[in-house]
Amino acid sequence: MEYPGAELKGRIFLSCKKQKHHSREVILPQHALVHVFAGVFEIAYANHTQTFRAGDTVLIPRNQLGRLLKYPQDGMDFKSISILFPEELLRRHYTAHPVKVPQQRIASHLAFAKHPLLESLFNSLLPYFAMNDELPEDIAEVKIQEALIVLHKCDNTADQILSSFEEPGKVDLADFMEQNYMFNLSLEKFGYLTGRSLTTFKKDFRKIFNISPGRWLTQKRLELAHYQIVEKKRRPSDVYADAGFENLSHFSYAFKKQFGYNPTERHV
């Protein structure tokens, strides 16, 4: 059966890519459960990349910073189904079904071992994408509730993620920025992810680095891009987005201003 390129069914959607698709920065406002049917799905964090293939299922927490890469493999288009978990539904679920789970440090995502219940859940969703209309809201909610029960049975660590409604707390600003400067976020979003208002973020930043966040970010991104081009021999067109620049022309202008030559001049 043929499925559309990207169909949204309420809080459930199917992604189908015939070519490599590299997202920009992603900070999900809701938790997302992704099951890969075919192809390769990668999550690129600041210091590592995690790869998932056909049959893998991963829970990506909200407010997790990274980039997503989807691409075909072995002649098959990339295909996945994702389930989003609205906060209101989660609050109702965990009020009716309170859980006690051991408090432990959760990694940037939660990968699940293959399980018949997960396979059954996602296979049951595929026929809905043959419909022309959006999946009725009441049916979508039933499938999300089913997903919550299945996740609890497969690995109750998921409950620790899904039952937490806290906003990002205050973190070590210097450490966070050194790890995540290459992500092209607004200062407001950097502030939010570090548990600060924009005003407090700017004040704390200058106190730590003795420079404005805008200038510091530009310098760090240019240093990263310079290293990738000169040392790693990567093309500027492949580097600028990974280094946190919005577009190639802005990157080229900033690069020449900083180093005195165009990025293409030193790429061999």
N, C-alpha and C positions, 0 to 999 in steps of 0.2 A: 504494500500500500504506500502511496506517495503522500508525504506530509508537507504542509506549507513551510516557507522559509522561517517564519517566526510568528507563531500564533499565540495570542494571549487569551486565556480562558479565565477571566476573573483574577484570582490569585495564583493561577497555575498556568505555566506557559511552556511551549515547546520551542527549542532553538534548533535550527537546521542550517548548517553552513557548508557551502560547496567549496569555499576558499578559506584560507587562514583569516581569522578575525581577531585583531588585537584591540582590546578596549583601552580607553584612557583610564584615569584614576577612578576607582570604584569604592564608594563608601555606602554600603547598603543601609537604607533606613529601616529595613525589616530583615529578620533572619531568613535565610534562603537554604532550602534543601535541594541539592542538584544530583540527579542521577544520569550518568552517561550511558547511552545506548550504543554509540559508535563514535570513532574518532578519539581525539585527545583534548583534554581540558586541563589548562594550567592556571595556577594562581601565583602571580609573581609578587612577592613581598619585598621589603627593603633589602633583605640580605639572603634570601633564598627563594627558590621556586619549587612548588609542589605540583606533581603531575598525576592526573587521573585518567583512566582508560575505560573502555567498555566494561560495564558491570559494576563500576565503582560508584559509591554514593558518598557525598560530603555535605556537612552542614556548615554554612558560612555565617558566623554571627554578624549582627548589625554593627555598624560603626567600625568594621574591620577594614583597614586600608590596604589596597593592593591593586593589581591590574589583572585582567582576565584574558586568556588566550585560548581560542577554540580553533581546531583545524582538523581536516579530514585525515584519514589514514587507511592504507591498504586499499585504495580505490573506493572507499566508502565515505559519504558525506558525514560531517560531524552532526550528531543528534543527541539532544538531552532534553529532559523534562525538569523544570524547577517548580518548587512549591514555596510560596511566600507566606509568612505567618504574621498576620495583622496583630498589633498589640492588644486591641480590644478582645479579640478571640482568645488570645493566650491568657489574658487576665481571667476571663470567664472559665476557661478550661482548668486553670490551676487553682481557682477558687473552689470549683466543684470537685477537683481531684488533686488535693494538696499532696506534695511529695517531699520526702526528706532524702536528700542526696549528699554524699560526702563532699565537703568543700575542698576543692583542689584547683590548682592552676590550670586553666584551660588554654590550650595552644591556640594559634590563630584560626584554626578550624577543627572540626571533628570529622574524621573519616570513619566510615562504618565497614565492618567486615561483611562480606557477602552473606545474605540471609534470604530464605524463601519468602519471608513476609515483606521485605523491601522489594523483591522482584515482583511479587504479586501486586503490591500497591502501585508501582509505576506502570506495569503492563496493563493494569485496569484503566489507566488514564489515557492510553494511546487512542482508543476508538473515539474519544470525545473530540479529537482534533480533525475528524472527518466532518464534523458539524460546521455549518456556515456561521452559526450564531455563537455568541459567547456562552460559555458554560453557565447555566443558571446559578445564581448566588447561593441558593440553598444546597445545591449539589456540591458546589465548590467547598462550602463550609463542612459538609459531611466528609469529603475527601481529606480536608485539612485535619479534621478531628481524627480520622483514621490514621493519618500520618503521625500524629502525636502519640497515639497508642502504640503504633508499630515501632517508633523510635524508642519509646520507653522499654519495650520488650527487647529490642536489639542492643541498646546501650543506654542505661539511664543517666549517663553523663550528659546526654542531650537535655535532660530536664534542668540541669544546672544552668545551661545556657538559655533555654527557652523561658524559664520561670523567673529570670532576672530582668528587672525593668529599670535598673539604675542607669543614669547617664554617666559618661566618662568622668572619672575622678581626676583629681590633680596629680599629674605625674612629673617626673624629673624632666624639665623643659630641655636642658642641654642634651640629654641622652636621646630624647624623642626626636629632636630636630636633626641631630647628627645621623640618626638612622633613617629619617624619612624626608630629608630635604629635596630629594629627587622627584617627589610627587607634586604635581602641579595643582596645589590647593590654594584657596584664598586664605588670607591671614585670619579671617573670621573662623574658617574651618580648622586651621591649625590650632587656634585658641580653644575651640570647642573640644577637639580631640585631646588636648592637654589639660582640660578641666578649668579653662580660664575664659573670662570675657575678653573681647578684643583689646580693651584698654589695659587690662591687667597683663595680657599676653605681651603687648608691646613694651610695657614697663619692665616686666621680668626679663624679657629678651634683651633689652638694651643693658640692663644691669649685669647680665651674664656675659654677653658677647661684646659689649661696648660698641655696638653698631646697630643700625636699623635692620629689622628682619628682612626687608625688601632687598637691601644691598647685600646682606649676608647670603641670602638664598641665591641671588644671581651669581655671586662669586663662587659659591660651592658647586652650583650646577655647571658653570663654565669649566671649573677644574675637572669635574667628572667627565664632561664631554671631551676636553682636551686629552685626557688620559685614554679614553676609548678610541679617539681618532688617531692619535700619534703612536700610542703603545700597542693598542689592540688592532689597529688598522681597519677600523670599522668606518663605513660611509657616514658622512654627516646626516644624510637623510634617514639613516637607521638609528642615529644617536639622539637627535634633538628631543624627541618625545620621551625617551627613557631618562633623559637628564632633566626633565621637568619643564621644557619650553613649549609654548603654545603652538608655534608654527616654525617652519624652517627659515623663513625670511627674518623673523625677529631673532632667532638663534644666530644666524649668520652675521647680522649686524652687531649683536652683543659680543660675539666671538672675535670679530675683527677689531672692535673697539678695545677689547681686553688684551689681545695678543698681537695685534698689529698686522695680521694677515687673514685671509679668508680660510675657513675650515677646509675647503677643498684643496688648498695649496699644499697642505702637509699630508694629505691622504694618498698613499701609494697603493 
